[in-house]
């Protein structure tokens, strides 16, 4: 079965996604602590402006404002009964804009983590997580999303739950994890382990990869790790615009549009086919990224040293895939 | 699972048993830790000695490996859970025997921030290191922190934020503490993914802690300094 994203992947070498959702909405006046998803109903013009910002800057695909739209997250705002309404509305606004655009634009229904720790370490069962994601997935589908876009996941169990939810909703999906701890996800998953995990799914994603995390350099190291592990599905690179810095009471990401343009080209050289930004990536960044991808040729796969020279250092010496990870201080003595 | 080379904890001498407990904490084996604690108590170890030498000593290794990217959140959660099993036995005994306090921390995510995994980890690791922890949960306004510090007679304030939009609120809390003249009564530690040392300094915190393990080490250092000052003063 084909869909808008598989069609675009078949006809294009690379696809540019959008950038930051949170950063942009906060700049429009969203208050810290408020659920951005409420704006899908209460401030539709601002959500329209968010999506248009990406489309006008040259993105081929944008994510809906539904990242925290699962029941577990909305519960923190006593809005857990509004999952269907808020997600459908967020997708509908996107659908309208995509249909009006003069070039093909994909509406990706954003699904973020539940924020709960999965069993057996924490309270959330895979079944309950699947149910929550499924509820959100159906609403995004109703609202006209072309594809589900699962992101910033740390636990393999949660990723699996999302894949089951996509299957239940009969939707194609893309899923990325956040590699923010010594090159691994918070739960310790390496890029290599993610490739193995994705390979075992009954309902595999159309593409998978990494988003958010630490900085652009780390993210590209992760993408190289996917490629080294023999990934066959298209890879996604959605990195932050540098690292947040506190300047006179405000937060600035230190990644300039020029740096993100270099990052986009290096991401493509590293093997990513779906490229975009995450936190701190504004339409200005996206414009430069688009121009760079359009005008600069695809180069050789970069060495880590080239990435470091262009984008800055890595957050850890090893990412757990090179055999150089430090050894445990205690051995298991039990049989 | 009974295995031929299964270890019988009660057969080990004190030194070997403590070493084995370090391994069992590392592997997150709660029942074995509980058994080890009971054996040491049965051998007339003071509860405080069991806590510091067996449990805190073991959790230090877990913390160091977490800091160095060798262990990750799942292993740390398991180790903390095993530690908790041992602490449940020791807690009433520690109070009875008048054991010295490691220190008390009030912790919570700041107003507007609902992301609590990092904060929970710090709480667990601090408990694992023998500190008392009062968890205020998420989304705390300045009044909530201030009230809890007084009510709990706390030594340390821990604030956490995951969002770049909520981290500036930490400064609001510290500024209020300065205005009311209580800033220097407490050790203030801040943490969260988007923060860094520069930020910690800029807002007037005592330290920025990169992760839960660093939080524990930093808290220990500041508590030691505090005790020295009291002794000197």
Interface residues (C-beta under 8 A of the other chain):
Chain A: X22 X23 X26 X31 X32 X33 X73 X76 X115 X117 X121 X122 X154 X180 X181 X182 X183 X184 X186 X187 X188 X243 X244 X245 X246 X249 X250 X251 X279 X316 X318 X320 X325 X326 X327 X328 X329 X330 X331 X332 X333 X334 X335
Chain B: X1 X3 X4 X5 X6 X7 X20 X22 X23 X24 X26 X27 X29 X32 X61 X64 X65 X68 X69 X70 X71 X72 X73 X74 X75 X77 X78 X111 X112 X113 X114 X115 X116 X117 X138 X139 X163 X164 X165 X166 X167 X168 X169 X171 X193 X194 X196 X198 X199 X202 X203
